[in-house]
């Protein structure tokens, strides 16, 4: 699932800095405390001053359950659930997409979608990813989402061959360097022409921009790439916490009008909720990837080695070589380079990764990647090149094999 955290959702910059202090700040709590898993630097969702809409929704929930709120702060990035909810240091995540596999999700309390954002005075009139003008504009996207996954708009644009004019902005936030409003400010200051941003981020920061900005919602889904752009958002608990999920469902029903009022105050673009209840089966969730019975083959299924190569690519290579190895402004389309029409053989690829090409601005990776990891990287790129792996996030074979 890749919604906002589809969006929030790269390298854990803050984790090592904050871990000791955050763990120490979470003592054992009585039964009258609702422990919330929250990001300390992620407006409009949450922050350590409790100024986000998820902070306010959490207080409504706690109030009606007769609890007080205690926040466990951990940045929304790879390892967030493992280090917070699964570690039993907190009990509720206030914003997750309905059906998000690692958790049991409640009823949805709002729905939003990705938005085009552009300056109103530009009068661009963009309404679709198929608008040909997009091939001639600088487009801001959050390139890296949860667990190395590129966000849905980045995949959908790459499926249309729109890759060389993308400008990447981080989803994982570092308060000393990267800020959630950077992508919106880039639109306002004309350093990019248009951004495609998850709805709550777009609405909140556009309202605070120094110039009027226009927001246009993307459709719920995209036939060309298979990407989903609209998501029902819910609360998440551990799969075993059925009673707590039921309590949260009750509060969501009771206080829906008050919760929606908070979201409107934060200028969240709201859409009609599609899911009437949580779809997680009882007693346990389905595996993340599965091929069962007469289901069609999983075209995204790759070996564990190639999957590791995909991860290395999205840590070290994508900024120059583009989403899904499609090429970018700084480096070529690797699918062509290692294909029959290119001149990069296996040995040339390995040697280039080890030694770099300093005259062309490519560094040596031998201090960061060992020989096995570089072979994994090649295995992934080769799958993209020969067409056996289509655009999008691949699935790891060992995940399918899990019971």
Secondary structure as the mmCIF struct_conf table of DSSP 4:
data_model
#
loop_
_struct_conf.conf_type_id
_struct_conf.id
_struct_conf.beg_label_comp_id
_struct_conf.beg_label_asym_id
_struct_conf.beg_label_seq_id
_struct_conf.end_label_comp_id
_struct_conf.end_label_asym_id
_struct_conf.end_label_seq_id
BEND BEND1 UNK A 3 UNK A 6
TURN_TY1_P TURN_TY1_P1 UNK A 13 UNK A 14
HELX_RH_AL_P HELX_RH_AL_P1 UNK A 15 UNK A 24
TURN_TY1_P TURN_TY1_P2 UNK A 25 UNK A 25
TURN_TY1_P TURN_TY1_P3 UNK A 31 UNK A 32
STRN STRN1 UNK A 33 UNK A 38
TURN_TY1_P TURN_TY1_P4 UNK A 40 UNK A 40
STRN STRN2 UNK A 41 UNK A 42
TURN_TY1_P TURN_TY1_P5 UNK A 43 UNK A 45
STRN STRN3 UNK A 46 UNK A 47
TURN_TY1_P TURN_TY1_P6 UNK A 48 UNK A 49
BEND BEND2 UNK A 50 UNK A 50
BEND BEND3 UNK A 52 UNK A 52
HELX_RH_AL_P HELX_RH_AL_P2 UNK A 53 UNK A 65
TURN_TY1_P TURN_TY1_P7 UNK A 66 UNK A 66
STRN STRN4 UNK A 68 UNK A 73
BEND BEND4 UNK A 76 UNK A 77
TURN_TY1_P TURN_TY1_P8 UNK A 78 UNK A 79
HELX_RH_AL_P HELX_RH_AL_P3 UNK A 80 UNK A 83
TURN_TY1_P TURN_TY1_P9 UNK A 84 UNK A 88
BEND BEND5 UNK A 89 UNK A 89
BEND BEND6 UNK A 91 UNK A 91
STRN STRN5 UNK A 92 UNK A 97
TURN_TY1_P TURN_TY1_P10 UNK A 98 UNK A 99
TURN_TY1_P TURN_TY1_P11 UNK A 101 UNK A 102
BEND BEND7 UNK A 103 UNK A 103
STRN STRN6 UNK A 104 UNK A 105
BEND BEND8 UNK A 109 UNK A 109
STRN STRN7 UNK A 110 UNK A 119
HELX_RH_3T_P HELX_RH_3T_P1 UNK A 120 UNK A 122
TURN_TY1_P TURN_TY1_P12 UNK A 129 UNK A 130
HELX_RH_3T_P HELX_RH_3T_P2 UNK A 132 UNK A 136
BEND BEND9 UNK A 137 UNK A 137
STRN STRN8 UNK A 139 UNK A 144
HELX_RH_3T_P HELX_RH_3T_P3 UNK A 146 UNK A 148
HELX_LH_PP_P HELX_LH_PP_P1 UNK A 149 UNK A 151
HELX_RH_AL_P HELX_RH_AL_P4 UNK A 152 UNK A 159
TURN_TY1_P TURN_TY1_P13 UNK A 160 UNK A 161
TURN_TY1_P TURN_TY1_P14 UNK A 164 UNK A 165
STRN STRN9 UNK A 166 UNK A 170
BEND BEND10 UNK A 171 UNK A 172
STRN STRN10 UNK A 174 UNK A 174
TURN_TY1_P TURN_TY1_P15 UNK A 175 UNK A 177
STRN STRN11 UNK A 178 UNK A 178
TURN_TY1_P TURN_TY1_P16 UNK A 180 UNK A 181
HELX_RH_AL_P HELX_RH_AL_P5 UNK A 182 UNK A 188
TURN_TY1_P TURN_TY1_P17 UNK A 189 UNK A 190
BEND BEND11 UNK A 191 UNK A 193
STRN STRN12 UNK A 194 UNK A 198
HELX_RH_AL_P HELX_RH_AL_P6 UNK A 199 UNK A 207
TURN_TY1_P TURN_TY1_P18 UNK A 208 UNK A 208
BEND BEND12 UNK A 209 UNK A 211
STRN STRN13 UNK A 213 UNK A 217
HELX_LH_PP_P HELX_LH_PP_P2 UNK A 218 UNK A 219
BEND BEND13 UNK A 220 UNK A 220
STRN STRN14 UNK A 221 UNK A 221
TURN_TY1_P TURN_TY1_P19 UNK A 223 UNK A 225
STRN STRN15 UNK A 228 UNK A 228
STRN STRN16 UNK A 230 UNK A 237
TURN_TY1_P TURN_TY1_P20 UNK A 239 UNK A 240
HELX_RH_AL_P HELX_RH_AL_P7 UNK A 242 UNK A 254
TURN_TY1_P TURN_TY1_P21 UNK A 255 UNK A 255
HELX_RH_AL_P HELX_RH_AL_P8 UNK A 256 UNK A 265
TURN_TY1_P TURN_TY1_P22 UNK A 266 UNK A 267
STRN STRN17 UNK A 271 UNK A 271
BEND BEND14 UNK A 276 UNK A 277
BEND BEND15 UNK A 282 UNK A 284
HELX_LH_PP_P HELX_LH_PP_P3 UNK A 285 UNK A 287
BEND BEND16 UNK A 288 UNK A 289
TURN_TY1_P TURN_TY1_P23 UNK A 293 UNK A 294
HELX_LH_PP_P HELX_LH_PP_P4 UNK A 295 UNK A 297
TURN_TY1_P TURN_TY1_P24 UNK A 299 UNK A 300
STRN STRN18 UNK A 301 UNK A 302
HELX_RH_AL_P HELX_RH_AL_P9 UNK A 304 UNK A 312
HELX_RH_PI_P HELX_RH_PI_P1 UNK A 313 UNK A 317
HELX_RH_AL_P HELX_RH_AL_P10 UNK A 318 UNK A 321
HELX_RH_3T_P HELX_RH_3T_P4 UNK A 323 UNK A 325
BEND BEND17 UNK A 329 UNK A 331
HELX_RH_AL_P HELX_RH_AL_P11 UNK A 334 UNK A 337
TURN_TY1_P TURN_TY1_P25 UNK A 338 UNK A 338
BEND BEND18 UNK A 339 UNK A 339
TURN_TY1_P TURN_TY1_P26 UNK A 340 UNK A 341
BEND BEND19 UNK A 342 UNK A 342
HELX_RH_AL_P HELX_RH_AL_P12 UNK A 346 UNK A 355
STRN STRN19 UNK A 357 UNK A 357
HELX_RH_3T_P HELX_RH_3T_P5 UNK A 358 UNK A 360
TURN_TY1_P TURN_TY1_P27 UNK A 361 UNK A 361
STRN STRN20 UNK A 362 UNK A 362
HELX_LH_PP_P HELX_LH_PP_P5 UNK A 363 UNK A 364
TURN_TY1_P TURN_TY1_P28 UNK A 366 UNK A 368
HELX_RH_AL_P HELX_RH_AL_P13 UNK A 371 UNK A 385
TURN_TY1_P TURN_TY1_P29 UNK A 386 UNK A 387
BEND BEND20 UNK A 388 UNK A 389
BEND BEND21 UNK A 391 UNK A 392
STRN STRN21 UNK A 395 UNK A 396
HELX_RH_AL_P HELX_RH_AL_P14 UNK A 397 UNK A 401
#
